[in-house]
Amino acid sequence: MKQKFDIIKSTCVPLPLENVDTDQIIPARFLKATDKEGFGENLFRDWRYEADGTPKDFVLNNPAYSGEILVAGKNFGCGSSREHAAWAIAGYGFRVVVSSFFADIHKQNELNNFVLPVVVSEDFLAELFKSIEADAKTLVTVDVPAQTITNEATGRSESFELNGYKKYCLMNALDDIDFLLENKDKIEQWEAEH
């Protein structure tokens, strides 16, 4: 799951639903595991499959849509604070989730699991959904160094916020422990001096 973030250009999977909570992202019955592996196959499980495993009419089952970017409606990741939801998103292969609003804890869980939550205006999000609906092969470019997102179908771009520390970690494929280890000498020097 650890990959360096730079410029991601990809088609998108549209999920134009608001208030998607973490129980819909990964149902509670899958939370017994403590290892991150295998969660992607159960992303949106109850929306994707009948109880007997028969696929439902859902966007992740539609071969027209694919890519590393999930475009979701407002208030994505609300509900419980389960980190497993971010594990499932990353495990499925999404590197970016675009929405006009994220639940705070879920947003941090995504960042901690190498998924970039990109907050855009509601107007930009609506235009992006329209572009994807018109052409499933619509490309979106997420430029992490410049902190911009561009709808290649219209040429429209917006800037997005990203904490400097998390930006550094994403661009260098570092989790919090990796970051501390990278700075071990500086930490030990400071301790010796103080």
LUMKE-59873 format. One line per 8 residues: number of its first residue (from 1); their letters; for each residue z, x, y of C-alpha. Coordinates in pm, 1 decimal. Each point is the difference from the previous one (the first is absolute). Layout:
N
NUM) a) Z,X,Y; ...
This chain:
194
1) mkqkfdii) 0.0,0.0,0.0; 53.5,293.8,235.0; -328.3,59.5,179.9; -67.4,153.0,337.3; -101.5,-251.1,264.3; -274.9,89.0,242.5; -293.7,-235.9,54.8; -33.0,-285.9,-248.1
9) kstcvplp) -329.5,-189.7,1.2; -11.0,-283.6,-248.6; -100.3,-353.6,-78.6; 286.6,-250.2,7.2; 168.9,-267.4,-206.3; 75.0,-303.8,220.4; 319.8,-201.5,-45.9; -3.7,-243.5,295.3
17) lenvdtdq) 339.5,-150.3,-79.3; 304.0,10.8,227.5; 360.6,58.5,-106.6; -83.5,177.8,-326.2; 341.7,94.7,-133.5; 100.9,278.0,-232.8; 54.7,-242.1,-290.4; -367.3,-96.6,23.6
25) iiparflk) -101.1,366.1,26.0; 198.7,89.4,-315.2; 189.9,-279.1,-181.1; 368.0,59.2,-73.1; -46.5,9.9,-377.9; -175.6,338.5,38.2; 287.8,166.9,184.6; 181.4,131.0,-305.8
33) atdkegfg) -191.4,328.3,-0.5; 132.5,291.0,203.1; -318.0,205.0,-28.1; -286.4,-62.0,244.9; -267.1,10.4,-269.9; -177.1,-316.5,-110.5; 89.4,-224.5,292.5; -356.8,-19.8,130.1
41) enlfrdwr) -117.2,-204.9,-297.0; 251.2,-270.6,97.8; -82.0,-11.0,373.1; -17.1,-369.7,98.6; 39.9,-77.3,-371.1; 69.7,-373.0,33.4; -293.0,-46.9,238.0; -234.7,204.8,-220.0
49) yeadgtpk) 76.3,-138.2,-347.3; 104.1,-313.8,-185.7; 308.3,29.0,-222.6; -227.8,72.1,-298.0; -173.3,286.1,186.2; -316.2,-190.9,90.2; -129.5,121.9,339.0; 22.9,-245.4,289.8
57) dfvlnnpa) -238.6,-36.4,291.6; 166.0,265.7,216.2; -141.4,272.5,221.7; 117.8,289.1,-222.5; -195.1,-157.7,-286.5; -316.0,-29.3,212.2; -231.8,297.4,-67.5; -157.5,-41.3,345.5
65) ysgeilva) 315.2,145.8,158.2; 138.9,347.5,-52.8; 121.8,298.7,195.3; 306.7,188.9,113.6; 82.5,-239.6,285.3; 179.2,-334.0,-38.0; -41.5,-227.8,302.1; 283.6,-252.1,5.0
73) gknfgcgs) 117.2,-285.9,218.2; 291.0,4.2,242.7; 355.3,74.0,-121.0; -95.7,199.9,-307.5; 283.6,116.5,-225.4; 266.1,-244.6,114.8; 279.2,-110.9,-232.1; 209.9,237.6,-206.0
81) srehaawa) 4.3,371.7,68.3; -121.4,103.2,-346.0; -174.3,335.9,7.5; -187.5,-102.2,-314.5; -240.7,-196.5,223.9; -114.6,324.4,163.3; -19.3,162.1,-344.8; -232.8,-279.7,-115.3
89) iagygfrv) -224.9,30.5,305.7; -27.0,377.8,-39.5; -34.9,-27.2,-376.9; -295.1,-234.5,36.1; -175.7,260.1,212.5; 43.1,-128.2,353.5; 65.3,276.9,252.5; -0.3,-220.9,310.4
97) vvssffad) 121.8,-353.5,70.5; -117.3,-161.2,323.6; 187.3,-294.3,152.5; 105.3,-130.6,338.9; 368.2,17.4,-102.2; 202.9,156.6,-283.2; 358.4,-64.8,-103.1; 189.0,311.7,115.7
105) ihkqneln) 151.4,102.5,-333.4; -326.9,-51.5,-184.8; -183.9,203.1,262.8; 238.5,292.5,-56.5; -26.9,-37.5,-377.7; -378.7,26.3,28.4; 24.1,314.8,212.7; 247.7,153.8,-245.3
113) nfvlpvvv) -246.4,-64.3,-283.6; -316.2,138.2,163.8; -143.7,-332.0,112.0; -84.6,-19.6,370.3; 88.4,-333.6,167.0; -236.1,-47.5,295.8; 105.7,-260.4,255.9; -289.2,-149.3,195.3
121) sedflael) -31.7,-283.5,251.2; -46.9,-350.1,-137.4; -342.3,-8.2,165.5; -109.3,323.0,-171.2; 132.9,-128.3,-333.9; -190.6,-328.8,34.7; -320.7,187.8,81.1; 51.8,228.9,-298.1
129) fksieada) 42.8,-296.8,-235.6; -322.9,-150.3,141.1; -189.9,325.5,-54.9; 121.4,31.0,-359.8; -80.7,-366.7,-68.5; -353.8,53.0,133.4; -47.6,322.4,-199.9; 233.3,115.4,-277.5
137) ktlvtvdv) -133.4,354.4,48.7; 131.3,19.4,357.8; 146.1,345.3,58.5; 317.8,73.6,191.0; 95.4,346.2,120.4; 365.1,91.6,39.3; 34.9,327.1,188.4; 357.1,115.1,-54.0
145) paqtitne) -11.3,305.0,232.4; -138.7,-213.0,286.5; 203.5,-306.9,-105.6; -298.3,-234.0,28.2; -155.2,-264.8,-220.3; -366.9,-95.0,34.2; -185.9,-301.1,-133.3; -335.3,166.6,-73.5
153) atgrsesf) -178.4,-338.5,-5.3; 75.4,-60.5,368.3; 86.8,349.1,121.6; 329.1,-129.9,137.8; 299.1,234.1,-17.5; 370.4,-34.2,64.4; 280.1,252.1,15.1; 302.7,-37.9,-223.8
161) elngykky) 351.9,137.8,19.7; 128.2,253.4,-249.8; 328.4,187.9,19.1; -65.8,373.1,49.5; 215.8,101.3,-296.2; -169.3,-245.4,-237.9; -341.3,102.1,132.2; 77.2,364.8,-77.2
169) clmnaldd) 124.3,-92.9,-347.9; -305.0,-215.7,-78.8; -245.9,259.8,127.2; 166.6,267.8,-212.9; 80.8,-213.4,-307.9; 372.7,55.3,40.8; 278.6,-237.6,-88.1; 341.5,39.2,163.9
177) idfllenk) 120.6,249.9,-262.1; -319.7,204.2,26.6; 46.5,11.8,377.0; 354.8,130.0,-35.0; -109.5,261.8,-252.8; -282.2,106.3,231.8; 262.6,60.4,268.7; 265.2,153.4,-225.1
185) dkieqwea) -12.5,341.0,171.8; 43.9,-157.2,344.5; 291.3,-210.3,-124.8; 170.1,300.9,-159.5; -54.1,207.7,315.7; 152.6,-273.0,217.3; 298.8,-28.3,-235.5; 51.0,377.6,7.5
193) eh) -7.9,2.2,379.9; 238.5,-291.7,41.0
